[in-house]
Amino acid sequence: MNFQLLGVNHKTASVEVREQLAIPERRLPDALRDLMQVPGVGEGMILSTCNRVEVLAQTANGSTDLRQFFRQHFSLDASLYEPHLYEYRQNDAVRHVFRVASSLDSMIVGEPQILGQVKEAYATARAAGAVQSYLDLLLTRAFAVAKRVRSETEVGSSSVSVASAAVELAAKIFGSLEGKQVCLVGAGKMSELAARHLLARGAGPIFVANRTYERACDLASRFGGKAIRFDRLYEHCEQADIVISSTGAPVAIFRREHGEKFLAKRKNRPMFFIDIAVPRDVDPAMNKLDGIFVYDIDDLQDVVSSHLSGRKQEAQNAEKIIEAEVERFQARLQTLHVVPTILSLQDHFETIRQAELDRVRGRLGKLSPEQEHAVEALSHGIVNKILHTPITRLKSAAAGPEITTLLDTFRRMFNLHQQPKASIESESAEKAQDEGGNACD
């Protein structure tokens, strides 16, 4: 099976580029349909966050043109994003997925949000029928790898996130956040995290605006703040010293004309916007107004860098785990394609065993439960011993050049029929055991 990944992230593209490629959650099912129509794509998943847009696919031959998805779905001049794309295949793609899920490729190494975002993307793709067998194996393993990195290293030991970095930036700007009025625009996870950090720094009162008023009320009540209706955002926003905006709006909700009105009513008292949305909520033109200061997601890089030095050793330890897990996953994939033949072989011998027992039962007469158990154990033991050597041979040869010939020989020799994929996926791994009871992977 072949894995390919194509995308952009905060390392290769500025926020100006990323926001043009960002895919809102509501549009992901449509985007997945477009991806699945690319010739050669068997399975697919799309991850779109403030720092990355990535397309992961299981493809027919490993050289599918995933750029076709970008060309058709975004209808943009390819020169705008082509220089910023990166592409990984096979083990490199697996490694990248593991690193992303483990937060080793994040702007803030060790931040906890990315794993949840990957899980949400996976759930969306599964619901759309775009993730089935092989990507399912890859993603579920990525989640396990991320858990191992968290438990075996201290890479995520301190509570650092984009939201906390934004609040730290605000603290650097003001010197102190004590008594500073704050307006949170958007009531999602980022806003909730920002509220927690702001209150810890003494900021307040907090106003919360969200398109769904009930969600704004819920968040505001948890932090002793006040909810404001979204259609009255501009009336209340002028009171805020700090505006932290994180919505899913497709266009900027704060533009230059809004900034001019805010300054007039604030009598030119400075106002700080921290925009952690992609696409951006705040028009960069607002930064040209004297008294208004706008910082976007890329401006947080300087704040982030101060957290990285203490995590370098832990990140190196995590990278070693990733490398070991990539090798382990590859070894599993190499044996995966022999499983249908192993299962068919076991079914074939089980059918023979059952048929022979049925044939001689009439001559054995009525057996006690203990005798039934002994006959079953004896016949199972004989079959397992017969199958031990051929199954071991198949598994050991799985990664070698002779495996195709060997599989064909076994199928012809025993007249085996390969099980369909759906059947393979539903089988218990225990069914592919050898005599010693070791699962096929």
Secondary structure, 3 states (H helix, E strand, C coil): CEEEEEEEECCCCCHHHHHHHCCCHHHHHHHHHHHHCCCCEEEEEEEECCCEEEEEEEECCCCCCCHHHHHHHHCCCHHHCHHHCEEEECHHHHHHHHHHHCCCCCCCCCCCHHHHHHHHHHHHHHHCCCCCCHHHHHHHHHHHHHHHHHHHCCCCCCCCCHHHHHHHHHHHHHCCCCCCCEEEECCCHHHHHHHHHHHHCCCCCEEEEECCHHHHHHHHHHCCCEEEEHHHHHHHHCCCCEEEECCCCCCCCECHHHHHHHHHHCCCCCEEEEECCCCCCECHHHHHCCCEEEEEHHHHHHHHHHHHHHHHHHHHHHHHHHHHHHHHHHHHHHHHCCHHHHHHHHHHHHHHHHHHHHHHHHHHCCCCHHHHHHHHHHHHHHHHHHHHHHHHHHHHCCCCCCHHHHHHHHHHHHCCCCCCHHHHHHCCHHHHCCCCCCCCC
